[in-house]
Amino acid sequence: MLLAVDIGNTDIVFGVYEAGEPVHIWRTPTLSGLPAYHYQAFIQLQMLEAGVSAGRFDTAVISSVVPGITAAISDLVENLLAIKPVLVSADTYPALRLEIDYPHELGSDLIANAVAAYTRFKRNCVIVDFGTALTFTAVTGDGRVPGVAIVPGLMTAVKALFNNTARLPEVPLVLPETAIGKNTMHSIQSGILIGYEGLVRNLLARFKKELGQDAVAIATGGLSSIIGTLAEDFTDTDPTLTLEGLRIIGEYVHTRKPPAGL
């Protein structure tokens, strides 16, 4: 069995894979101030309830964009499973070439997204990850990552309005029927959600043009289905794409064999 851990700014997601297929996915909030045993208690409880024994795991792989807790999560995984986990970085998966100025600045979650998308489609791809940050990652059909675009995520934008203005409330992310807002909540929903609809479409179009030919668009992340009007802009929507990429990377490091066809 394989344990994939995606440490994000909002949540930590644990994915359990057996024979390449996901069998359990567990999610808990990312709280940097808590001791490591808080997360260990969480994962042990999930494993107990699922009937999963620590001794069944032979591979563990971790992506983290929260440096302050990376070591603690890595240590608890190693102590719990008696396996040294793979920490994903720019050097971990050489089958995909990172053609950016400073490869080690690229988030390990974006590397995992690129690996999963390229393995699945083997053609030009644009991965849009609707998370704490809204990211666009370009992957070419011959296995290169030419670059990325990053903007504040949907919830991050809402929280920024709420935290930095005296009278604007925090509102639910519900797509309004009209762009012209009739009240404060409606107006914020319009500005954020309909505004981001245009932002996503514009960046997708620019990425596809710069890739030089038609590209597959894949949506992922916890908020990937919030803007329903974008559904037809994506070939695939997969909220677990990052975990799938981590699985592929973990299996590669464990066997030193890339997926068939790469």
C-alpha positions as a printed NumPy array, in Angstrom:
array([[  0.   ,   0.   ,   0.   ],
       [  1.017,   3.603,  -0.542],
       [  0.302,   6.677,   1.588],
       [  0.226,  10.03 ,  -0.223],
       [  0.159,  13.169,   1.936],
       [ -0.658,  16.588,   0.48 ],
       [  0.128,  19.328,   3.018],
       [ -1.657,  22.444,   1.797],
       [ -2.228,  25.857,   3.307],
       [ -5.851,  25.03 ,   4.161],
       [ -5.962,  21.24 ,   4.597],
       [ -3.738,  18.198,   4.916],
       [ -5.069,  15.376,   2.743],
       [ -4.047,  11.747,   3.224],
       [ -4.64 ,   9.309,   0.377],
       [ -4.311,   5.533,   0.797],
       [ -3.664,   3.61 ,  -2.43 ],
       [ -3.678,  -0.117,  -3.06 ],
       [ -2.671,  -1.589,  -6.43 ],
       [ -2.683,   1.947,  -7.841],
       [ -6.261,   2.697,  -6.816],
       [ -7.464,   5.061,  -4.057],
       [ -9.158,   3.205,  -1.211],
       [ -9.313,   5.94 ,   1.449],
       [ -8.98 ,   9.736,   1.437],
       [ -8.861,  11.619,   4.748],
       [ -8.765,  15.399,   5.206],
       [ -7.985,  17.567,   8.239],
       [ -7.364,  21.335,   8.59 ],
       [ -3.773,  22.582,   8.454],
       [ -3.062,  24.132,  11.849],
       [  0.611,  24.996,  12.153],
       [  0.48 ,  25.753,  15.871],
       [ -0.585,  22.244,  16.895],
       [  1.918,  19.591,  18.032],
       [  2.682,  16.662,  15.722],
       [  0.79 ,  14.199,  17.904],
       [ -2.463,  15.962,  16.966],
       [ -1.99 ,  14.824,  13.371],
       [ -0.709,  11.429,  14.472],
       [ -3.839,  10.881,  16.543],
       [ -5.969,  11.871,  13.545],
       [ -4.298,   9.48 ,  11.107],
       [ -4.215,   6.626,  13.628],
       [ -7.949,   7.043,  14.257],
       [ -8.695,   7.03 ,  10.535],
       [ -6.596,   3.908,  10.011],
       [ -8.274,   2.181,  12.951],
       [-11.773,   2.962,  11.693],
       [-10.844,   1.831,   8.162],
       [ -9.162,  -1.349,   9.355],
       [ -5.849,  -0.367,   7.749],
       [ -2.693,  -1.712,   9.404],
       [  0.484,   0.384,   9.402],
       [  2.457,  -2.73 ,   8.462],
       [  0.732,  -2.955,   5.073],
       [  2.4  ,   0.174,   3.702],
       [  5.58 ,  -0.049,   1.655],
       [  5.689,   3.518,   0.279],
       [  4.918,   6.994,   1.592],
       [  5.204,  10.266,  -0.318],
       [  4.677,  13.833,   0.89 ],
       [  4.051,  17.144,  -0.851],
       [  4.171,  20.228,   1.35 ],
       [  3.749,  23.945,   0.743],
       [  3.83 ,  24.658,   4.497],
       [  7.525,  24.424,   5.498],
       [  6.785,  24.934,   9.193],
       [  5.133,  21.532,   9.601],
       [  6.83 ,  19.488,   6.883],
       [  9.41 ,  17.92 ,   9.185],
       [  6.841,  17.081,  11.867],
       [  4.507,  15.329,   9.41 ],
       [  7.43 ,  13.538,   7.775],
       [  8.677,  12.282,  11.14 ],
       [  5.269,  11.058,  12.277],
       [  4.723,   9.199,   8.978],
       [  8.143,   7.572,   9.321],
       [  7.504,   6.631,  12.96 ],
       [  3.987,   5.363,  12.277],
       [  4.71 ,   3.322,   9.147],
       [  8.424,   2.539,   9.685],
       [  9.028,   3.958,   6.177],
       [ 11.113,   6.99 ,   5.251],
       [  8.731,   9.108,   3.155],
       [  9.635,  10.637,  -0.184],
       [  9.584,  14.449,   0.047],
       [  8.657,  15.739,  -3.407],
       [ 10.932,  18.403,  -4.871],
       [ 12.094,  19.578,  -8.278],
       [ 14.552,  16.646,  -8.507],
       [ 12.198,  13.841,  -7.515],
       [ 10.661,  12.964, -10.89 ],
       [ 13.202,  13.536, -13.707],
       [ 10.848,  12.163, -16.39 ],
       [  9.178,  15.6  , -16.31 ],
       [ 11.515,  18.514, -17.078],
       [ 10.959,  21.785, -15.224],
       [ 11.896,  24.553, -17.666],
       [ 11.556,  27.465, -15.267],
       [ 14.183,  29.861, -13.949],
       [ 14.323,  28.469, -10.41 ],
       [ 12.89 ,  24.914, -10.364],
       [ 13.098,  24.568,  -6.579],
       [ 10.652,  27.475,  -6.2  ],
       [  7.898,  25.429,  -7.864],
       [  5.423,  24.072,  -5.32 ],
       [  5.554,  20.309,  -4.898],
       [  1.767,  20.191,  -5.28 ],
       [  2.105,  21.752,  -8.749],
       [  4.778,  19.197,  -9.624],
       [  2.383,  16.415,  -8.582],
       [ -0.43 ,  17.978, -10.638],
       [  1.825,  18.148, -13.696],
       [  2.954,  14.527, -13.294],
       [ -0.635,  13.278, -12.998],
       [ -1.904,  15.296, -15.97 ],
       [  1.007,  14.369, -18.237],
       [  0.759,  10.68 , -17.329],
       [ -2.968,  10.669, -18.044],
       [ -3.062,  12.643, -21.303],
       [  0.499,  12.71 , -22.741],
       [ -0.295,  15.934, -24.606],
       [ -0.262,  19.66 , -23.93 ],
       [ -2.152,  20.353, -20.698],
       [ -3.117,  23.29 , -18.518],
       [ -3.906,  22.337, -14.918],
       [ -5.994,  24.847, -12.975],
       [ -5.861,  24.212,  -9.226],
       [ -8.645,  25.97 ,  -7.3  ],
       [ -7.077,  26.038,  -3.851],
       [ -5.871,  28.642,  -1.358],
       [ -4.04 ,  30.013,  -4.39 ],
       [ -5.498,  29.686,  -7.89 ],
       [ -2.694,  28.242, -10.011],
       [ -2.276,  27.501, -13.708],
       [  0.426,  24.989, -14.658],
       [  1.461,  24.359, -18.263],
       [  2.701,  20.919, -19.363],
       [  3.787,  20.055, -22.893],
       [  3.133,  16.853, -24.795],
       [  6.837,  15.976, -24.718],
       [  7.087,  16.157, -20.938],
       [  8.127,  19.713, -20.089],
       [  6.753,  22.233, -17.581],
       [  7.39 ,  25.643, -19.174],
       [  5.779,  27.686, -16.393],
       [  2.979,  28.659, -14.057],
       [  0.616,  31.544, -13.216],
       [ -0.524,  32.214,  -9.64 ],
       [ -3.342,  34.439,  -8.317],
       [ -5.159,  34.535,  -4.95 ],
       [ -7.695,  31.752,  -4.6  ],
       [-11.445,  32.344,  -4.423],
       [-11.727,  31.999,  -0.65 ],
       [ -8.513,  33.966,  -0.181],
       [-10.006,  36.845,  -2.166],
       [-13.215,  36.79 ,  -0.106],
       [-11.251,  36.723,   3.164],
       [ -9.059,  39.606,   1.979],
       [-12.158,  41.756,   1.457],
       [-13.565,  40.743,   4.835],
       [-10.303,  41.292,   6.73 ],
       [ -9.266,  44.55 ,   5.069],
       [-12.524,  46.464,   4.885],
       [-14.613,  47.791,   7.748],
       [-18.108,  47.074,   6.427],
       [-17.898,  44.263,   3.895],
       [-18.972,  40.863,   5.289],
       [-17.503,  37.429,   4.564],
       [-19.939,  35.774,   2.157],
       [-20.585,  32.188,   0.95 ],
       [-19.134,  31.211,  -2.404],
       [-22.381,  30.841,  -4.358],
       [-22.476,  31.867,  -8.024],
       [-25.136,  34.602,  -8.445],
       [-27.619,  34.645, -11.327],
       [-26.739,  38.188, -12.393],
       [-23.561,  40.243, -12.525],
       [-25.321,  43.401, -11.322],
       [-25.503,  42.953,  -7.554],
       [-28.645,  43.998,  -5.671],
       [-27.117,  43.894,  -2.178],
       [-23.696,  43.653,  -0.553],
       [-23.548,  39.848,  -0.509],
       [-24.757,  39.596,  -4.115],
       [-22.257,  42.25 ,  -5.206],
       [-19.286,  40.459,  -3.628],
       [-20.371,  37.114,  -5.06 ],
       [-20.632,  38.698,  -8.49 ],
       [-17.28 ,  40.432,  -8.296],
       [-15.417,  37.379,  -7.033],
       [-17.116,  34.471,  -8.8  ],
       [-18.141,  36.025, -12.104],
       [-14.909,  38.003, -12.118],
       [-12.873,  34.836, -11.596],
       [-14.866,  33.122, -14.344],
       [-13.458,  35.664, -16.79 ],
       [ -9.986,  35.469, -15.236],
       [ -9.854,  31.681, -15.627],
       [-11.093,  31.778, -19.233],
       [ -8.625,  34.508, -20.186],
       [ -5.603,  32.78 , -18.66 ],
       [ -6.621,  29.431, -20.158],
       [ -6.82 ,  31.036, -23.6  ],
       [ -3.416,  32.71 , -23.168],
       [ -1.78 ,  29.497, -21.928],
       [ -3.18 ,  27.494, -24.85 ],
       [ -1.984,  30.118, -27.33 ],
       [  1.508,  30.179, -25.84 ],
       [  1.739,  26.382, -25.819],
       [  1.405,  26.594, -29.583],
       [ -1.472,  24.214, -30.127],
       [ -4.688,  23.011, -28.558],
       [ -4.284,  21.855, -24.961],
       [ -6.317,  19.807, -22.533],
       [ -7.598,  21.821, -19.542],
       [ -7.906,  20.013, -16.206],
       [ -9.484,  21.466, -13.059],
       [ -8.53 ,  20.302,  -9.596],
       [ -8.589,  21.53 ,  -6.001],
       [-11.273,  21.772,  -3.36 ],
       [-13.107,  24.649,  -5.075],
       [-12.877,  23.269,  -8.62 ],
       [-16.656,  22.887,  -8.975],
       [-17.695,  26.227,  -7.413],
       [-17.958,  28.128, -10.711],
       [-20.303,  25.779, -12.528],
       [-20.318,  27.907, -15.673],
       [-16.695,  26.879, -16.287],
       [-17.503,  23.157, -16.523],
       [-17.423,  23.09 , -20.321],
       [-14.037,  24.839, -20.382],
       [-12.387,  21.768, -18.849],
       [-11.811,  18.363, -20.39 ],
       [-11.58 ,  16.818, -16.939],
       [-12.292,  17.824, -13.338],
       [-10.463,  15.761, -10.738],
       [-10.304,  17.047,  -7.139],
       [ -7.777,  14.309,  -6.271],
       [ -5.316,  15.043,  -9.099],
       [ -2.554,  16.08 ,  -6.674],
       [ -2.825,  12.811,  -4.74 ],
       [ -2.737,  10.878,  -8.006],
       [  0.463,  12.657,  -8.989],
       [  1.966,  11.869,  -5.603],
       [  1.056,   8.201,  -6.06 ],
       [  2.827,   8.127,  -9.432],
       [  5.909,   9.835,  -7.992],
       [  5.954,   7.529,  -4.972],
       [  5.727,   4.419,  -7.113],
       [  8.484,   5.737,  -9.39 ],
       [ 10.851,   6.348,  -6.474],
       [  9.964,   2.965,  -4.95 ],
       [ 10.575,   1.006,  -8.171],
       [ 12.703,   3.498, -10.159],
       [ 10.413,   2.818, -13.124],
       [  8.301,   5.625, -14.642],
       [  4.746,   4.784, -15.754],
       [  4.429,   2.806, -18.998],
       [  4.966,   4.948, -22.08 ],
       [  7.115,   7.61 , -20.396]])
